[in-house]
């Protein structure tokens, strides 16, 4: 079967468990996402090495600081050379531009994904932080800044994909996605995988639904059989 255009969020309580997930699922998914919890745990080097053998490495560190500090952080990550790396677009134009310059100078393969609005935020949260600006207007500002600074893509809620579809040339990576229906949790603006791809996602991020599934391989195989004729798969 082809690989699901998804990153599996490795959020187990140990990197030993994360490593087993990678070994089990590397044939079935495009890549794996490492966030704070796993990156700062023992065994991260072994985990990263295993991912890079056969899959795409998405390092989700959501960097956000003054430009020089972010570039210094990137310098420390050179040895890893992740395929994808997240920065907060709200860090500003100069931070994003300096990041791109460093990556080009060092000839790294890393693609920068700009975080727009976290999926844990709803309209009430956004208004309390940014004032009475419409969510779509804020997203438009973030997306325009991403295009101007020539970063490769956006991290955006599935609910925002339709609005952002007009921003061509930017990869859309959507977290908080579920293959099947699920109960609500701390991510308020979630969407199903089919909806996400229909609305313009290039890749999705799937987490707890898969990593907590004792039969995750069978789940992915079943999902493939149910949806193999849809645009969800990479070669």
N, C-alpha and C positions, 0 to 999 in steps of 0.2 A: 504493500500500500504506500501511497505518497504521504509526505509529512504534513500534519496539520500546521497551518500558518499561525502558530502560537508559541509564545514563550511560557514555560512552566515556572511559576514563581516558587523558588526553593525556600520555603519558610518553615522547615521542620525544626524540632528543638535541638538537633545536632547535625553537624555536617556529615557524619557517618550515615545518617538516614538520607540526607540530601544526595550523597554520592550514590546510594543504592537506587534512588529515584532516577537519577541521570542514566545509570547503567540499564535500568529497566525500560526507560522511555525514549532513549536517544534515537531509536529507529522510527519513532512515530511523530515526533514534533520538531519544529524548526529550530528551537533553541531553548535556553534556560536563563531565567532572570535571578540574579543574586542581589539582594538588598542588604540593608544594614545588618539585620539579624544574623545572616549567614556570613557576610563579608568579615565581620569582626569576631567570628568564632574560630576556635582551633580547627585545623583541617581545611582551611579555605584554599590553601595553595594546591592541595591534592584535588579538591573539588573543581577548581578553575582549570587545572591541567586536563582533567577528564572531560570536561565540557568542550574544551578547545580541540580535542581530538576529532570529534565528529559533528559538533553542533555549533551554533552561534551563541556567543556569550554576551548577555545583556547585563551590564553593571549598572544597577539602579541606585546611585548614590545621591542623586538630586543635589548636585553641587550648587552652592549659592553663597557668594562672598565677594569681596573686592577682587578686581581682575587679576592682580598679581598673586593673590592667595590661591585662586582657582587654578591658575597656570602652574603654580608650584605643586599643587595637588596632582595635576595631570602629569607633571614630570615624574612624580612618584609612581604613577600608574603606567608609565611607558612599557615597563617590562611585561605587564599584563596585556596591553594593547587590545582592549575589549572591542568587540564588533559594534556595540552600541553603548552609549553612556548618557545618563540624564543630567541636565542642568535646569534650574528654574529660570524660565524666561524673565521672571520679575527681577532677576539679578541685573538686568539692564543691557543696553546695546554694547557698551564697551566690553563687559564681561564676556558676552557671546562672541564678539569679534576677536578678542584676544585668544579665546579658546580655539577658534577656527585657525587663526594664524599659527598657533603652536602645533596643532595637529598636522597642518600642511608642511610646516618647517621640519617636523620630525618624521614625516612620511608615514604617519600612522594610518591604519585602516579604519579607525574609530569613527562611527557616525554619531553625531550629536542629536539627541532627542530633547526638545524643550518641553518642560512641564508647564501646562497651561493652568488648569484648576484641578486640584485634587478631587478624586471621586468621593471623598468623605464630606465634601462641602455641598451645601444646597444654597438656594437663593438667599435665604435668611443669613447664612454664614457670610456669603459674599458681600451682601449689603452692609453687614456690621464691620467688615474690614475695608471695603473700597468705597463706601458711601452709596448713594442711590444711583449707581450706574447699572444699566441692564447687563445681565450676564453675557449676552451675545455681543454687546459692544466691547466688553472687556476681552472676550475671546478674540474678537476681530483685531484689537490692538496687539495682543500677544502674537497672533498669527502673522500680522504684517511685520512685526519686529523679527520674527523667525525668518521670513523671506528676505528682509533687508540684510540680515547678518549671515545669510546663506547656510544656516544650519540645516540638517537633513530632514528633520521631522518633528512631529508633535506627539506628546502624550496627552490624550484627550478622552474625556468621558464619552461613552457610547451615545449619550443623549445629545452631545454636542457635534457629533459627526455630520449630521445633515447640514448644519450651518457652515461647517468648515470644509465641506466638499468643494466649494468654489476655489479654495486655496490649492491650486494645482502645484505639483512638484514637491510637495511636502509629504513625507510618509506619515501616516496616521496609525499610531499604536494605541490600542484601547485596553486599559486595565479594568478590573472589576467585572470581567466577562464570565458568564456561565454557559457551559454546553447545554445544560438542561435547566429547567426552572428550579429556583431555590428560594429559601426563606430569606427575608431581609436581614442584613447584618450592618456593620459599621460603614459600608460603602453605599451611599445613598443614591448615587446616579449610575446604576448598573444596567446591563443590557445582555441579551442572549447572543451567542456566537453568530447565529444566522442573521439576526438583526444587525449586528455590528458590521459584518461583511457587506450586507445589502446596503448599508448606509455609508460605505466608503472606507472602512478600516482596511489597512494593508496587513496588519498583524494584530493579534489579541494577546492578552495576558490572562492565563487561567491559573488559579492557585489552589485554595483549600479543597475545592471539589475534586481535584485530581490527586493532590499529595496525601489527602486523608482517605483515599479510596484504596482498599486492599486489593481490588481487582482493576487497577487503573489501566493496565494494558488491554484487558477485555473491554473496558469502557470505551477506550479510544478506537479499538477495532470495530466495536458495534456502531459507534458514531460514524465511522468511515462508511460502513455498509449502508447506513441510513442516509448518508449525505454525500456519497462519493461523486455524484454528478454535479455538485455545487462548487462554487469558486472558493473553496476553503483550504486548498491543498497546494503545497509546493513540491517540486520534484527532488 
